[in-house]
């Protein structure tokens, strides 16, 4: 049932006046809030048609704040990484310069050179464990695991939690050099004297060892003069026969090549002289008889073989071991289970016969970080994924900057191997073999150390990549700051209430409200009596 509310004359005007007063009061409250807060409204609904723009601007500012925080953290990470790798590159270039400057001139200096190289190696290893804000820089995607073991463990080995002895680099170098030199210390060759005027050198007798370790005879020997005869016969094993048909003249010589397992060769040359030091590796004295001369030649030959073995052969072996060792990794690789360096395999008689992959329970694996490889159809073609992409930061809605790095990058491996070759192979005494040994170190270690700044790629190239990344981060930060300012100004134009305008409106509303109150108060006092009077 519908009812009609009572209506009194004049009630409409009263209700209308009341509504107007309430509207003015609400405007006064809104303006007072705007004046105190500086905001047009405390809710997005109060922004009217600008609320959609304001919401979008807030989302943009929030994203830019996130990008900014990520960029700041990445800048710190990248700057520290650049500084660290620059140090590694400098250690390599300084070491190469020292080699080329002829450090071997004084025996004491070569000993110092070993110590300096070892200290530089330890410094490089420590540098590769740098972190920023609790995150390791050179572990690829894994920023929580220390990527490189400590230098002492890497060099000297350790015992794991299961009681297994893990061999370090020092043990592996010693193992390899011992296998190369053989029991006679002359590259696994056998020297005999078939007669008073002849000497014979024979290859390693064990077929499984021959060619894999030590020297093998190769090529055709050459002689000068008519008194010295030399020839290589046989192939498995080969034998070098040197004989005297009479007394040689001063300057008469014999030369022959010794081939090493890596395919390179070194040449031994023995020359007749009126007199010669008993430790000489190049000259033999002409004796009173051909037999005496052969005795001197044989002694010099012994010195030469041992000198070549402890020099050139040992340096080559050391360089090969250090390269192989630093290619190892506890994780990743083509198989995904790590990369194992090579250890020497022995037969029942303890003769070295080849190589076998090391295991995590017998050998130190120096690199512990992430080491992901590509997965092509042909597994032999697998290569490490790009280190720079292992860590990245979002710098805009569509932009990312890579800032990753790995301590086991091939160029870094080579620099570490070069420093290690110097530390283990530089000659420590001054003798007839020092110069040849040193030149071999310069050749082998120098080539490895060139990875610091001369090869393509090099450690310096990685520094450049990270420097470019740092520049991109800086540019992105500048762009984002400019964008943030623009968006913030737009948002302020929607949300912020101009103080001068608000004050003017507030005074206007106050005046209108005051006038309305006064009029309403006056009208409330009107009556017929007052009106007539």
Secondary structure, 3 states (H helix, E strand, C coil): CCCCCCCCCCHHHHHHHHHHHHHHHHHHHHHHHHHHHCECCCCHHHHHHHHHHHHHHHHHHHHHHHHHHHHHHHHHHHHHHHHHHHHHHHHHHHHHHHHHCCHHHCHHHHHHHHHHHHHHHHHHHHHCCCEECCEECCECCCCCCCCECCHHHHHHCEECCCCCEEECHHHHHHHHHHHHHCCCCCCCCEEEEEECCEEEEECCCCCCCECCECCEEEEEEEECCCCEEEEEECCCCCEEEEEECCCCCCCCEEEEEEECCCCCEEEEEEEEECCCCCCCCCEEECCCCHHHHHHHHHHHHHHHHHHHHHHHHHHHHHHHHHHHHHCCECCECCCCECECCEEEEECCCCCEEEEEECCCCCECCCECCCCCECCCCCHHHCCECCHHHHCEEECCCCCEEECCCECCCHHHHHHHHHHHHHHHHCCCCCCCCHHHHHHHHHHHHHHHHHHHCCCCCCHHHHHHHHHHHHHHHHHHHHHHHHHHHHHHHHHHHHHECCHHHHHHHHHHHHHHHHHHHHHHHHHHCCCHHHHHC
